[in-house]
């Protein structure tokens, strides 16, 4: 039986899980918060990979990387927001993706990954074909505890952003200023999806089916995708 059915800390509606209020360093599944004025020096040979959903959380990173060290720095990214994608994960959540939103400043995190860690992360993100590994250039962002950057790498949803009334839906659990659209939490977006896709089900049964039945999950993902709004930003390069 999938672990997420027995683990209350890993259930779909807790997505994106606990996110610290400051930069931190993962070290063998544990995390240590970084002091405000500390400058992380051990970043050579590591790519800055933007986390917009559960990869911001030490809980998720600890599951994916039980061994090794990963610096994780908080960033305030200008002119973007984190919104919901049009698919369900294998653990039942409706996950996040990035979206261009001029004037918005969203608070996210950067995972600084070495080559081995990046390859492992690819296996958790792009193997399902729900995401593409890309590079965004010409960015404006304020990075805590790390050098200034004008670019990041990230996993963009290949399925686009979920929309309601034609607008993408920002993820309430990610802090942002000057949002252009109404934000919703995971519980609310799950309720919206259930109403649209399986109104005869209870919330728990809806989530349980998305976890347990691959075919139902794929069918519902395809239906959710009908509302998709594509990601558009001029300075985007697909890497993988």
C-alpha positions in Angstrom: 0.0 0.0 0.0 1.4 3.5 -0.8 3.1 5.1 2.1 1.0 8.3 1.7 -2.1 6.5 2.8 -0.6 5.7 6.2 1.6 8.8 6.7 -0.4 11.8 7.9 2.6 14.1 7.2 2.8 13.0 3.6 -0.9 13.2 2.7 -2.0 15.1 -0.4 -3.7 18.0 1.3 -0.5 18.9 3.3 1.3 19.7 0.0 3.7 21.5 -0.3 4.5 20.4 3.3 6.4 22.4 5.9 8.4 25.2 4.4 11.0 27.1 6.6 10.9 30.9 6.8 14.7 31.1 6.1 17.4 29.5 4.0 18.6 26.1 5.3 21.0 23.3 4.6 19.9 19.7 4.2 22.3 17.2 5.8 21.5 13.5 5.7 17.7 14.0 5.9 17.9 16.7 8.6 17.9 20.4 8.0 19.7 23.3 9.7 18.3 26.8 9.3 20.9 29.4 8.2 21.4 32.7 10.1 20.2 35.7 8.2 23.7 37.1 7.6 25.5 33.9 6.8 26.8 33.6 3.2 26.8 30.0 1.9 30.2 29.5 0.4 30.0 25.9 -0.6 28.1 26.4 -3.9 30.8 25.8 -6.5 29.9 23.1 -8.9 26.2 23.3 -8.0 23.3 24.4 -10.2 20.6 26.7 -8.8 17.4 24.8 -9.3 14.3 26.7 -8.3 11.8 24.9 -6.1 8.2 26.1 -6.5 6.3 23.3 -4.7 7.2 20.4 -2.3 10.9 20.6 -3.2 10.9 23.7 -1.0 10.3 21.5 2.0 12.9 19.7 4.1 10.3 16.8 4.4 10.3 16.2 0.7 14.0 16.7 0.1 14.7 14.4 3.0 12.7 11.6 1.3 14.4 12.2 -2.0 17.9 12.7 -0.7 18.3 10.7 2.6 22.1 11.1 2.4 24.3 14.1 1.4 24.2 17.8 1.8 22.1 20.3 -0.2 22.2 24.1 0.4 18.7 25.6 0.0 18.4 29.4 -0.2 15.3 31.5 0.0 14.6 33.8 -3.0 12.2 36.6 -3.8 11.5 36.2 -7.5 10.0 39.2 -9.3 7.3 39.0 -12.1 6.4 35.4 -11.4 4.0 33.4 -9.2 3.7 29.7 -8.2 0.4 28.2 -9.4 -1.2 24.8 -9.7 -0.4 22.5 -12.6 -3.0 20.4 -14.4 -2.1 17.0 -13.1 -2.2 14.8 -10.0 0.9 13.4 -8.4 1.2 9.7 -7.5 0.6 10.7 -3.9 -2.6 12.5 -4.7 -1.6 16.2 -4.6 -2.2 18.8 -7.3 1.3 20.1 -7.6 2.8 23.5 -8.4 4.4 25.1 -11.4 5.8 28.6 -12.2 3.9 31.2 -14.1 4.8 34.6 -15.5 3.0 37.3 -13.5 4.3 40.8 -14.1 4.4 42.8 -10.9 4.1 39.9 -8.6 7.0 39.0 -6.2 6.8 35.4 -5.0 9.0 33.9 -2.2 10.4 30.5 -3.2 13.6 28.5 -2.6 16.6 27.4 -4.7 18.0 23.9 -4.3 21.8 24.0 -5.1 22.4 20.6 -6.6 25.6 18.9 -7.7 25.6 16.8 -10.8 24.7 13.5 -9.0 21.9 15.2 -7.1 20.5 16.8 -10.2 20.4 13.5 -12.0 18.6 11.9 -9.1 16.1 14.8 -9.0 15.5 14.4 -12.8 14.3 10.9 -12.0 11.7 12.2 -9.5 10.5 15.0 -11.7 10.8 14.4 -15.5 10.5 10.6 -15.6 6.7 10.9 -15.5 6.8 13.4 -18.3 4.8 15.9 -16.2 7.7 18.3 -16.1 10.4 19.7 -18.4 13.8 20.8 -17.0 14.4 24.3 -18.2 16.5 27.4 -17.7 15.0 30.9 -17.2 17.2 33.9 -18.0 17.0 37.7 -17.5 15.5 37.4 -14.1 15.2 39.8 -11.2 15.4 38.2 -7.8 16.7 38.8 -4.3 18.5 35.8 -3.0 19.2 35.3 0.7 22.6 33.8 1.8 23.9 33.4 -1.7 25.4 35.4 -4.6 23.3 37.4 -7.0 21.9 35.5 -10.1 20.1 36.5 -13.2 19.0 32.9 -14.1 17.8 29.7 -12.5 17.0 26.1 -13.6 13.7 24.6 -12.8 11.1 22.0 -13.5 8.2 23.5 -15.5 4.9 21.7 -15.9 4.6 20.2 -19.4 0.9 20.2 -18.9 0.4 23.9 -18.2 -1.3 25.8 -15.3 -4.7 24.9 -14.0 -7.2 27.7 -14.6 -10.5 28.8 -13.2 -12.5 31.2 -15.4 -9.5 31.4 -17.7 -7.0 32.5 -15.0 -4.2 30.5 -13.4 -4.6 29.7 -9.7 -1.8 30.8 -7.4 -0.8 28.4 -4.6 -1.8 30.0 -1.3 0.9 28.2 0.6 3.6 30.2 -1.2 3.9 33.8 0.0 3.7 36.5 -2.6 3.1 40.2 -3.0 0.9 41.9 -5.7 -0.8 38.7 -6.9 -2.8 39.1 -10.0 -5.2 36.2 -9.4 -7.0 34.7 -6.4 -4.9 32.2 -4.6 -6.2 28.9 -3.3 -4.9 26.3 -0.9 -4.4 22.6 -1.6 -7.7 21.7 0.2 -9.6 24.2 -1.9 -8.1 23.2 -5.3 -8.8 19.6 -4.5 -12.4 20.5 -3.7 -12.6 22.3 -7.1 -11.2 19.3 -8.9 -13.5 16.9 -7.2 -16.5 19.0 -8.1 -15.4 19.2 -11.7 -14.3 15.6 -12.1 -16.1 13.4 -9.6 -18.8 15.3 -7.6 -20.4 12.0 -6.5 -17.3 11.2 -4.4 -16.3 12.3 -0.9 -13.0 14.2 -0.6 -11.2 11.2 0.9 -12.4 8.8 -1.7 -11.5 11.2 -4.5 -7.9 11.5 -3.2 -7.6 7.8 -2.4 -8.6 6.8 -6.0 -6.0 9.2 -7.4 -3.3 7.5 -5.3 -4.4 3.9 -5.7 -5.6 3.8 -9.4 -3.1 4.8 -12.0 -5.8 4.7 -14.8 -8.2 6.9 -12.9 -5.4 9.3 -12.1 -4.4 9.6 -15.8 -8.0 10.0 -16.9 -8.6 12.8 -14.4 -5.3 14.4 -15.2 -6.3 14.5 -18.9 -9.6 16.1 -18.0 -8.0 18.6 -15.7 -5.6 19.5 -18.6 -8.5 20.8 -20.6 -8.4 24.0 -18.6 -4.6 24.4 -19.0 -3.0 27.8 -19.6 0.5 27.4 -21.2 3.7 28.9 -19.6 4.9 31.8 -21.7 8.2 33.7 -21.0 10.5 34.9 -23.7 13.7 34.0 -22.0 13.1 30.3 -21.5 15.4 27.5 -22.7 14.4 23.8 -22.4 17.4 21.8 -21.1 15.7 18.3 -20.9 
